[in-house]
Amino acid sequence: MTIAKAPLLERDRTHETRCECGQLIAKVCGEGLELKCKRCKRIVVIPFSSIEGWGAAST
């Protein structure tokens, strides 16, 4: 399994992270990180407040 990071400029402009193949991996929305389940297609939002260390990098 290979983990690829989206180019920084692309991620900042669109607030999306995509795989090299173009598949959407995650999207930043107002409430948190938005992920789509590949099996049932539900969209799940993980609130920023529940992500450990989310604000630590910016301080």
N, CA, C and O of each residue as an XYZ file, in Angstrom:
236
protein
N       0.844     -1.185      0.000
C       0.000      0.000      0.000
C       0.882      1.239      0.000
O       1.771      1.373      0.841
N       0.639      2.133     -0.931
C       1.422      3.350     -1.051
C       0.569      4.540     -0.625
O      -0.578      4.682     -1.049
N       1.140      5.381      0.208
C       0.441      6.592      0.641
C       1.067      7.768     -0.092
O       2.270      8.008      0.010
N       0.244      8.495     -0.829
C       0.739      9.638     -1.581
C       0.098     10.906     -1.046
O      -1.100     10.941     -0.762
N       0.903     11.938     -0.912
C       0.378     13.220     -0.460
C       0.047     14.077     -1.680
O       0.780     14.092     -2.669
N      -1.065     14.782     -1.584
C      -1.447     15.682     -2.666
C      -0.506     16.878     -2.644
O      -0.022     17.261     -1.579
N      -0.240     17.472     -3.800
C       0.597     18.673     -3.816
C      -0.003     19.756     -2.936
O      -1.219     19.945     -2.927
N       0.826     20.460     -2.205
C       0.368     21.458     -1.237
C      -0.495     22.538     -1.877
O      -1.527     22.908     -1.317
N      -0.097     23.050     -3.037
C      -0.885     24.101     -3.681
C      -2.271     23.615     -4.060
O      -3.248     24.342     -3.881
N      -2.373     22.404     -4.579
C      -3.663     21.838     -4.969
C      -4.561     21.668     -3.764
O      -5.751     21.976     -3.836
N      -4.021     21.185     -2.655
C      -4.808     20.948     -1.454
C      -5.323     22.264     -0.877
O      -6.477     22.336     -0.456
N      -4.478     23.318     -0.849
C      -4.892     24.599     -0.296
C      -5.965     25.258     -1.145
O      -6.877     25.891     -0.614
N      -5.865     25.116     -2.454
C      -6.797     25.785     -3.351
C      -8.182     25.174     -3.302
O      -9.174     25.903     -3.312
N      -8.274     23.863     -3.250
C      -9.566     23.200     -3.346
C     -10.067     22.632     -2.023
O     -11.239     22.270     -1.928
N      -9.217     22.541     -0.995
C      -9.563     21.934      0.287
C      -9.912     20.460      0.133
O     -10.701     19.912      0.902
N      -9.315     19.827     -0.868
C      -9.523     18.396     -1.107
C      -8.171     17.708     -1.170
O      -7.173     18.316     -1.556
N      -8.144     16.433     -0.787
C      -6.952     15.610     -0.959
C      -7.328     14.446     -1.842
O      -8.274     13.714     -1.552
N      -6.583     14.273     -2.924
C      -6.859     13.210     -3.880
C      -5.636     12.325     -4.039
O      -4.499     12.766     -3.873
N      -5.893     11.080     -4.361
C      -4.844     10.120     -4.674
C      -4.238     10.488     -6.026
O      -4.810     11.289     -6.766
N      -3.088      9.910     -6.348
C      -2.484     10.141     -7.658
C      -3.402      9.693     -8.791
O      -3.302     10.216     -9.901
N      -4.303      8.728     -8.531
C      -5.224      8.242     -9.563
C      -6.416      9.177     -9.751
O      -7.198      9.000    -10.685
N      -6.563     10.174     -8.868
C      -7.665     11.122     -8.979
C      -8.805     10.877     -8.013
O      -9.702     11.712     -7.900
N      -8.794      9.754     -7.313
C      -9.855      9.416     -6.358
C      -9.829     10.383     -5.176
O      -8.774     10.607     -4.582
N     -10.974     10.954     -4.835
C     -11.083     11.842     -3.685
C     -10.880     11.045     -2.411
O     -11.530     10.019     -2.210
N      -9.982     11.506     -1.544
C      -9.703     10.817     -0.292
C     -10.379     11.523      0.869
O     -11.021     10.879      1.699
N     -10.241     12.839      0.935
C     -10.829     13.608      2.035
C     -11.038     15.050      1.588
O     -10.407     15.526      0.644
N     -11.938     15.729      2.289
C     -12.233     17.122      1.993
C     -12.373     17.869      3.313
O     -12.972     17.351      4.256
N     -11.833     19.069      3.389
C     -11.981     19.904      4.575
C     -13.234     20.742      4.382
O     -13.373     21.447      3.382
N     -14.141     20.663      5.345
C     -15.349     21.490      5.289
C     -15.402     22.325      6.570
O     -14.522     22.198      7.421
N     -16.396     23.155      6.716
C     -16.501     24.057      7.860
C     -16.509     23.363      9.206
O     -15.969     23.897     10.175
N     -17.112     22.179      9.290
C     -17.254     21.479     10.565
C     -16.077     20.572     10.886
O     -15.814     20.297     12.056
N     -15.364     20.100      9.863
C     -14.269     19.175     10.113
C     -13.786     18.509      8.838
O     -13.868     19.084      7.753
N     -13.290     17.307      8.978
C     -12.776     16.528      7.864
C     -13.895     15.643      7.326
O     -14.499     14.882      8.083
N     -14.176     15.733      6.043
C     -15.278     14.996      5.428
C     -14.723     13.794      4.665
O     -13.865     13.940      3.794
N     -15.225     12.604      5.005
C     -14.798     11.363      4.360
C     -16.022     10.643      3.817
O     -17.099     10.725      4.408
N     -15.873      9.937      2.700
C     -16.981      9.186      2.126
C     -16.667      7.697      2.211
O     -15.597      7.258      1.791
N     -17.599      6.927      2.754
C     -17.424      5.484      2.873
C     -17.469      4.867      1.481
O     -18.399      5.114      0.714
N     -16.458      4.062      1.159
C     -16.412      3.442     -0.162
C     -17.468      2.355     -0.322
O     -17.874      2.043     -1.441
N     -17.911      1.781      0.784
C     -18.887      0.690      0.706
C     -20.319      1.214      0.582
O     -21.023      0.871     -0.368
N     -20.754      2.043      1.536
C     -22.169      2.462      1.549
C     -22.389      3.866      0.993
O     -23.533      4.295      0.839
N     -21.312      4.586      0.691
C     -21.351      5.928      0.104
C     -21.842      7.014      1.061
O     -22.119      8.133      0.629
N     -21.955      6.699      2.359
C     -22.328      7.733      3.322
C     -21.171      8.693      3.508
O     -20.007      8.308      3.405
N     -21.502      9.953      3.785
C     -20.479     10.952      4.063
C     -20.417     11.143      5.574
O     -21.429     11.400      6.225
N     -19.211     11.012      6.117
C     -18.982     11.140      7.555
C     -18.114     12.362      7.780
O     -17.108     12.548      7.095
N     -18.501     13.208      8.747
C     -17.708     14.383      9.088
C     -17.072     14.151     10.448
O     -17.768     13.918     11.436
N     -15.753     14.214     10.493
C     -15.013     14.088     11.749
C     -14.715     15.507     12.223
O     -13.961     16.228     11.569
N     -15.303     15.924     13.366
C     -15.087     17.290     13.855
C     -13.613     17.546     14.171
O     -12.919     16.662     14.673
N     -13.141     18.752     13.876
C     -11.758     19.110     14.163
C     -11.425     18.907     15.632
O     -10.312     18.503     15.968
N     -12.384     19.185     16.509
C     -12.145     19.080     17.949
C     -11.862     17.647     18.407
O     -11.290     17.446     19.478
N     -12.257     16.650     17.609
C     -12.029     15.263     18.013
C     -10.733     14.688     17.430
O     -10.415     13.522     17.662
N      -9.984     15.501     16.671
C      -8.732     15.039     16.091
C      -7.588     15.499     16.990
O      -7.374     16.697     17.170
N      -6.857     14.539     17.552
C      -5.748     14.856     18.461
C      -4.682     15.646     17.744
O      -4.260     15.289     16.644
N      -4.242     16.737     18.380
C      -3.156     17.530     17.842
C      -3.485     18.358     16.625
O      -2.573     18.855     15.964
N      -4.760     18.526     16.302
C      -5.137     19.253     15.085
C      -4.548     20.655     15.073
O      -4.010     21.081     14.051
N      -4.633     21.383     16.179
C      -4.124     22.765     16.225
C      -2.677     22.860     16.641
O      -2.119     23.957     16.626
N      -2.041     21.763     17.012
C      -0.684     21.789     17.547
C       0.339     22.257     16.515
O       1.294     22.945     16.877
N       0.167     21.910     15.262
C       1.148     22.264     14.228
C       1.151     23.760     13.935
O       2.171     24.296     13.500
N       0.051     24.434     14.160
C      -0.039     25.857     13.824
C       0.424     26.759     14.956
O       0.514     27.972     14.762
N       0.721     26.211     16.135
C       1.157     27.057     17.252
C       2.641     27.051     17.426
O       3.161     27.714     18.323
